[in-house]
Amino acid sequence: MFQALVIAFLLLMGAESAQGADRGEVARQAKAATVLIVAVNQTTHSLSLGSGFFVNADGLLLTNAHVIEDHHTSLFLYVGNQAVYQSPEVVAVDPDLDLAALRIPQKSVDWLPLSLDLPNEGDEIITVGYPRITDILQMGFALHATVAPGMVSGVAEGRSRTEGRPAVFIQTTGLLHLGNSGGPLVGSDSGEVAGMMVTNVPYLERARDRNGAAIGSVMMRSGVSYSIPAPVIRQWLTAHHLGLQDSGPSLPSGSPRPRSAGAEGERFFVTGHLLHTMAMVLERDPDLFALAVRQYETAAALRPDAPWVFRNLGQAYASLDRWDEALKAYGKALELTPEDTALLTEAGFAWQRTGHPDYAAEAYRTAIRVNPRFARVHIYLGSLLWETGRLDEAIVEYGRALDSEPTSSLAAYNLGLTFEAKGLREEAVKVWQSFLEKAESAPDPDGWGLKIRDAMARLTSLAAKPPFAESVSTK
């Protein structure tokens, strides 16, 4: 009898252990299929960070519409914490249902199947996403997704986001934060997506001092959240003729895959890229640039064969005015890709900033030989010629930049200034008027179009005064 009890106990323990292993693999698969989404609005110098997840192996990704709809400059996807995709295809956006579908040109990505049915009350789920990621990165950790446990409380009636139509949501308990929006709600046992996280319930908590006196209010998270159900998402995808895969990927058993130095290098690079992007948008924050440099330096040590790592490292050094270090990083990258036009241009600018105009000119002219239609190198060379008093040659380079990129407001601005420096104010005004007529509706995220208008107004007010020039810009 005792022996039978022992055997039964061991079998029970084995079943529980196997279930735990299955749940661990569900969590790993869910994390592998979940991505960080960063939408950049350069006009307002703001970032929107959220999550998303793949629903088929062909790179179809779902997220909330509110995560991406305010981006006016760039959209980045950080996939598997090891790859960056800029400007993914926006396949469909529905602000009312708060759904958006994106696609990247990548085959055989990790993905998650959508459940056919609503979950039951009491079902255990996990939430996957990138909450509080800016705080996590600033603490020195590499980019990674976060898994949190929760439980389904039931189905709640609500309203759609913009039109206020009746809508069904899954209510769950479990602490979520900003950054979870658009991430999957995954069944702990099934591994299927039960819903997409869309909102949580905040509340104001009265803050008091040690004597109990009220000193203000603090925004807290209640632990109650709502998600768009998988059947609703399925109907939306079908309406937009977007394909699904109904049989989930096979979940490998056993421990997580071992990490290679190359994979770890990519993780550090991607983390640096995210910090670098944040720093560029948030008024060129030097602390974020310094954090990006640390991540890039680690990536460079692990991936000495990756020119993109050294190029980004050089750009981060340059943003901190560490030009000698930027030159070394660009040099490493050029050893691996000696005919990269953009890289040659950036190296030339670093030579220029370190007081070596001859080396800068050589780098620029090499870049032009590789790609004579690259507008930025003509702008940089034109500025170098301006600085050395060779205005006629500078005019030629700015003109070539405009021929290569007719919407370049920076090239037009500098070309007009160069004419003005030569005392040719009428020519300057003609250049600027012509550019504004052609690019009237073009976006102007860097403000050079506005500078052109201001310069034209200034010339008008100085029509009876001797001409003078101001310095040109390269950035």
C-alpha positions in Angstrom: 0.0 0.0 0.0 2.8 2.4 1.0 4.7 1.6 -2.2 1.5 2.3 -4.3 1.1 5.7 -2.6 4.8 6.6 -3.3 4.4 5.7 -7.0 1.2 7.7 -7.2 2.9 10.7 -5.5 5.8 10.5 -7.9 3.5 10.3 -10.9 1.6 13.4 -9.6 4.9 15.3 -9.1 6.0 14.3 -12.6 2.7 15.6 -14.1 3.1 18.9 -12.3 6.7 19.2 -13.4 5.7 18.5 -17.0 3.0 21.2 -16.8 5.5 23.7 -15.4 7.9 22.9 -18.3 5.0 23.4 -20.8 4.1 26.8 -19.2 7.7 27.8 -19.3 7.9 27.1 -23.0 4.6 29.0 -23.6 6.2 32.0 -21.9 9.3 31.7 -24.0 7.3 31.3 -27.3 5.1 34.3 -26.3 8.2 36.5 -25.7 9.8 35.4 -28.9 6.7 36.5 -30.9 6.3 39.8 -29.1 8.0 43.0 -30.3 8.6 46.5 -29.1 7.2 49.2 -31.3 8.5 52.8 -31.2 6.7 55.6 -33.0 8.7 58.8 -33.4 7.1 62.3 -33.8 10.1 64.5 -34.6 7.8 67.6 -34.9 6.7 67.3 -31.2 9.9 65.6 -30.1 7.9 62.8 -28.6 8.0 59.0 -28.6 5.2 56.4 -28.3 6.2 53.0 -27.1 4.0 49.9 -27.2 4.0 46.2 -27.9 2.8 44.0 -30.7 2.9 40.3 -31.7 3.2 38.2 -34.9 0.2 36.2 -36.0 1.7 34.3 -38.8 5.2 33.2 -40.0 5.2 35.7 -42.8 5.8 38.8 -40.7 2.2 40.0 -40.1 2.1 41.9 -36.8 -0.8 43.2 -34.7 -0.8 46.1 -32.3 -3.1 48.9 -31.1 -3.9 51.7 -33.4 -3.1 54.2 -30.7 0.5 53.0 -30.5 1.3 54.0 -34.1 -1.2 56.6 -35.3 0.6 59.7 -34.0 3.9 58.9 -35.5 4.9 61.6 -38.1 8.5 60.8 -38.7 9.6 57.2 -38.1 8.3 53.8 -37.0 10.7 51.2 -35.6 10.1 47.5 -34.7 12.5 45.8 -32.3 12.1 42.1 -33.1 13.4 39.3 -30.8 15.5 42.0 -29.0 18.1 41.4 -31.7 16.9 43.1 -34.9 15.5 46.5 -35.9 13.1 47.2 -38.7 12.5 50.8 -39.8 9.3 51.9 -41.6 7.4 48.6 -41.7 4.5 48.3 -44.0 1.3 49.6 -42.4 -1.3 47.2 -43.7 -4.5 48.4 -42.0 -5.4 50.7 -39.2 -8.8 50.9 -37.4 -8.9 53.7 -34.8 -12.4 52.7 -33.6 -11.5 49.1 -32.8 -8.0 50.3 -31.8 -6.4 47.7 -34.1 -3.5 48.0 -36.5 -1.7 45.5 -38.7 1.9 45.9 -39.8 4.2 43.7 -41.9 7.9 43.2 -42.1 9.8 41.5 -45.0 10.9 38.6 -42.9 9.9 34.9 -43.3 9.7 32.3 -40.6 9.3 34.6 -37.6 8.0 33.3 -34.3 4.3 33.8 -34.1 1.3 33.1 -31.9 -2.1 31.5 -32.9 -5.3 33.4 -32.1 -7.9 31.6 -30.1 -11.3 30.8 -31.7 -13.2 31.3 -28.5 -13.6 33.7 -25.6 -11.7 32.6 -22.5 -13.5 31.3 -19.4 -13.7 33.1 -16.1 -10.8 32.0 -13.9 -8.5 31.0 -16.8 -4.9 31.8 -16.0 -3.1 34.0 -18.6 0.2 35.7 -19.0 0.7 39.2 -20.4 3.7 39.9 -22.6 5.1 43.3 -23.5 7.6 46.0 -22.8 6.3 48.0 -19.8 8.5 50.7 -18.2 11.2 49.9 -20.8 12.7 53.4 -20.7 13.3 53.0 -16.9 14.7 49.5 -17.4 17.2 50.7 -20.0 18.3 53.6 -17.9 19.1 51.2 -15.1 21.6 49.5 -17.4 19.7 46.4 -18.5 19.6 45.2 -22.1 16.3 45.2 -24.0 14.0 42.4 -23.0 10.3 41.6 -22.9 8.4 41.2 -19.6 6.0 38.4 -18.7 3.4 38.9 -15.9 0.8 36.4 -14.7 -2.9 37.3 -14.5 -6.4 35.8 -14.4 -9.5 36.3 -16.5 -12.2 37.9 -14.5 -14.8 37.7 -17.3 -16.2 39.5 -20.3 -17.2 43.1 -20.0 -19.4 45.3 -22.1 -17.8 48.6 -23.2 -17.6 51.1 -26.0 -15.4 51.3 -29.1 -12.7 53.9 -29.0 -13.8 56.6 -31.4 -17.5 55.9 -32.4 -18.7 54.7 -29.0 -20.4 51.5 -30.4 -21.0 48.6 -28.1 -17.9 46.4 -27.8 -16.8 43.4 -25.8 -13.6 43.3 -23.8 -11.9 40.7 -21.7 -11.3 41.9 -18.1 -8.2 40.6 -16.4 -6.5 41.1 -13.1 -2.7 41.5 -13.0 -0.5 44.5 -12.8 0.2 46.1 -16.2 1.9 49.4 -17.1 2.3 51.7 -20.0 4.1 49.9 -22.7 2.0 46.8 -22.5 -0.5 48.2 -25.0 -0.8 46.1 -28.1 0.8 43.0 -26.5 -0.7 39.6 -26.3 -2.8 38.1 -23.6 -1.8 34.4 -23.8 -3.4 31.3 -22.2 -0.9 29.8 -19.8 -1.8 26.3 -20.8 -2.9 26.6 -24.4 -0.3 29.1 -25.7 -3.0 30.8 -27.8 -3.7 34.5 -27.8 -6.9 35.2 -25.9 -6.8 38.9 -26.6 -4.8 42.1 -27.2 -4.1 44.4 -24.2 -5.6 47.8 -24.8 -6.0 49.6 -21.5 -5.8 49.4 -17.7 -7.6 51.2 -14.9 -5.6 53.9 -13.1 -6.6 55.7 -9.9 -5.4 58.5 -7.8 -4.0 57.6 -4.4 -3.8 60.3 -1.7 -0.2 60.7 -0.6 0.4 61.6 3.1 3.4 62.6 5.1 4.6 60.6 8.2 2.1 62.5 10.3 -0.8 61.5 8.1 -1.3 64.9 6.6 -2.3 64.9 2.9 0.5 66.2 0.6 -0.9 65.4 -2.8 -2.0 62.6 -5.1 -0.1 59.8 -6.9 -1.3 58.0 -10.0 -1.5 54.2 -9.3 -2.4 51.1 -11.3 -5.3 49.2 -10.0 -4.4 45.8 -11.5 -7.6 45.7 -13.5 -7.1 45.7 -17.3 -9.1 45.2 -20.5 -8.2 43.4 -23.8 -9.7 43.1 -27.2 -10.9 39.5 -27.6 -9.2 37.2 -30.1 -12.5 36.4 -31.9 -13.0 40.1 -32.6 -9.4 40.4 -33.9 -10.1 37.3 -36.1 -13.2 38.9 -37.6 -11.3 42.2 -38.3 -8.4 40.3 -40.0 -10.9 38.4 -42.2 -12.6 41.6 -43.2 -9.3 43.0 -44.3 -8.4 39.8 -46.1 -5.3 39.2 -43.9 -4.3 35.5 -43.6 -3.9 33.6 -40.4 -2.4 30.3 -39.4 -4.7 28.3 -37.2 -2.3 25.6 -36.1 0.2 26.9 -33.6 3.9 26.5 -33.9 5.3 23.4 -32.3 6.7 24.2 -28.9 10.2 22.7 -28.4 10.7 21.1 -25.0 13.6 21.5 -22.7 15.7 24.5 -21.6 16.0 27.8 -23.5 18.4 27.8 -26.4 22.0 28.7 -25.5 23.1 32.2 -26.3 25.9 32.8 -28.7 28.3 35.7 -28.7 26.8 36.9 -32.0 23.3 36.9 -30.6 24.3 38.7 -27.5 26.1 41.2 -29.6 23.0 41.9 -31.6 21.0 42.3 -28.3 23.4 45.0 -27.1 23.4 46.7 -30.5 19.6 46.8 -30.6 19.5 48.1 -27.0 22.0 50.8 -28.0 19.9 51.6 -31.1 16.8 52.1 -29.0 18.6 54.4 -26.5 20.2 56.3 -29.4 16.8 56.8 -31.0 15.3 58.0 -27.8 18.2 60.4 -27.3 17.9 61.9 -30.8 14.1 62.6 -30.3 14.3 63.8 -26.7 16.3 67.0 -27.4 19.6 65.1 -27.8 19.7 63.9 -24.2 23.4 63.4 -23.3 22.7 60.8 -20.6 20.8 58.6 -23.1 23.6 59.0 -25.6 26.1 57.8 -23.0 24.0 54.8 -22.2 23.8 54.0 -26.0 27.6 54.2 -26.2 28.0 51.6 -23.5 25.7 49.2 -25.2 27.4 49.8 -28.6 30.8 49.3 -27.1 29.8 45.9 -25.7 28.2 45.0 -29.0 31.4 46.0 -30.9 33.5 43.7 -28.6 31.1 40.8 -29.3 30.6 41.5 -33.0 33.9 42.9 -34.4 32.7 41.8 -37.9 29.6 44.0 -37.9 30.2 47.4 -39.6 26.8 48.7 -38.6 27.7 48.4 -34.9 30.8 50.5 -35.4 29.0 53.1 -37.5 26.3 53.6 -34.9 29.0 53.7 -32.2 30.7 56.5 -34.2 27.4 58.4 -34.5 26.8 58.2 -30.7 30.4 59.4 -30.0 29.8 62.3 -32.5 26.6 63.2 -30.7 28.6 63.6 -27.5 31.3 65.6 -29.4 33.8 62.8 -28.9 35.1 63.2 -32.4 38.4 61.4 -32.1 36.6 58.3 -30.8 34.0 58.7 -33.6 36.8 58.7 -36.2 38.2 55.4 -34.8 34.8 53.8 -34.9 34.1 55.0 -38.4 37.6 53.7 -39.4 36.7 50.2 -38.1 33.5 50.3 -40.1 35.2 51.4 -43.3 37.7 48.6 -43.0 34.7 46.3 -43.4 32.7 48.3 -45.9 35.1 50.7 -47.7 32.5 51.9 -50.3 29.6 52.8 -48.0 28.7 56.3 -49.2 26.9 57.4 -46.0 29.7 56.1 -43.8 32.3 57.9 -45.9 30.3 61.1 -45.5 30.0 60.7 -41.7 33.8 60.0 -41.5 34.5 63.1 -43.6 32.4 65.2 -41.2 34.3 63.8 -38.3 37.6 64.7 -40.0 36.2 68.2 -40.6 35.3 68.6 -36.9 38.7 67.5 -35.7 40.4 70.1 -37.9 41.6 68.0 -40.9 39.9 69.6 -43.9 42.1 67.8 -46.4 41.1 64.4 -45.1 37.5 65.5 -44.9 37.5 66.6 -48.6 39.1 63.3 -49.6 36.4 61.3 -47.8 33.7 63.4 -49.3 35.1 63.1 -52.8 35.5 59.3 -52.4 31.8 59.1 -51.4 30.8 61.1 -54.5 32.8 58.7 -56.7 30.9 55.8 -55.2 27.5 57.5 -55.4 27.3 61.0 -57.1 23.5 61.2 -56.4 23.9 61.2 -52.6 22.7 64.7 -51.6 24.1 64.8 -48.1 27.7 64.4 -49.2 27.4 67.4 -51.6 25.9 69.5 -48.7 28.8 68.6 -46.4 31.4 69.2 -49.1 29.7 72.5 -50.0 30.0 73.6 -46.3 33.7 72.6 -46.2 34.3 74.7 -49.3 32.4 77.6 -47.8 34.6 77.5 -44.7 37.7 77.7 -46.8 36.4 80.6 -48.8 35.7 78.7 -52.1 32.2 80.0 -52.6 31.8 79.3 -56.3 32.7 75.6 -55.7 30.3 75.5 -52.8 27.5 76.8 -55.0 28.2 74.0 -57.4 28.0 71.3 -54.6 24.8 72.7 -53.2 23.3 72.8 -56.7 24.2 69.1 -57.1 22.6 68.3 -53.8 19.4 70.0 -54.9 19.5 68.1 -58.3 19.9 64.8 -56.4 17.2 65.6 -53.8 14.9 68.5 -54.9 13.1 68.4 -51.5 16.3 69.1 -49.5 15.5 72.3 -47.7 18.9 72.3 -46.1 20.6 72.3 -49.6 18.3 75.1 -50.7 18.9 77.2 -47.6 22.7 76.9 -47.8 22.7 77.6 -51.6 20.8 80.8 -51.0 23.1 81.9 -48.2 26.1 81.2 -50.4 24.7 83.5 -53.2 24.0 86.1 -50.5 27.6 85.8 -49.3 28.8 86.7 -52.8 26.5 89.7 -52.8 24.0 88.1 -55.1 20.8 88.7 -53.1 18.5 88.5 -56.1 19.9 85.0 -56.9 19.4 83.9 -53.3 15.8 85.0 -53.3 15.2 83.3 -56.6 16.6 80.0 -55.3 14.5 80.2 -52.1 11.3 81.2 -53.9 11.7 78.4 -56.5 12.3 75.9 -53.7 9.3 76.9 -51.7 7.0 76.8 -54.7 8.1 73.2 -55.5 8.1 72.0 -51.9 5.2 73.9 -50.6 3.4 70.8 -49.2 6.6 68.9 -48.3 7.1 68.0 -44.6 9.7 70.1 -42.8 10.6 68.2 -39.6 14.0 70.0 -39.2 12.7 73.5 -39.7 14.9 74.5 -42.7 11.9 75.6 -44.7 11.0 78.0 -41.9 14.6 79.3 -41.9 14.3 79.9 -45.7 11.2 82.0 -45.1 12.9 83.9 -42.3 16.0 84.5 -44.5 13.8 85.8 -47.4 12.1 88.2 -44.9 15.5 89.4 -43.7 16.7 90.1 -47.2 13.6 92.1 -47.9 14.2 94.2 -44.8 17.9 94.7 -45.7 17.3 95.5 -49.4 18.9 99.0 -49.0 21.7 97.8 -46.8 25.1 96.4 -47.7 25.1 92.6 -48.0 26.4 90.3 -45.4 26.5 86.6 -44.8 25.9 84.2 -42.0 27.5 80.8 -41.5 26.0 77.8 -43.3 24.9 74.7 -41.5 25.5 71.0 -42.2 22.9 69.6 -39.8 
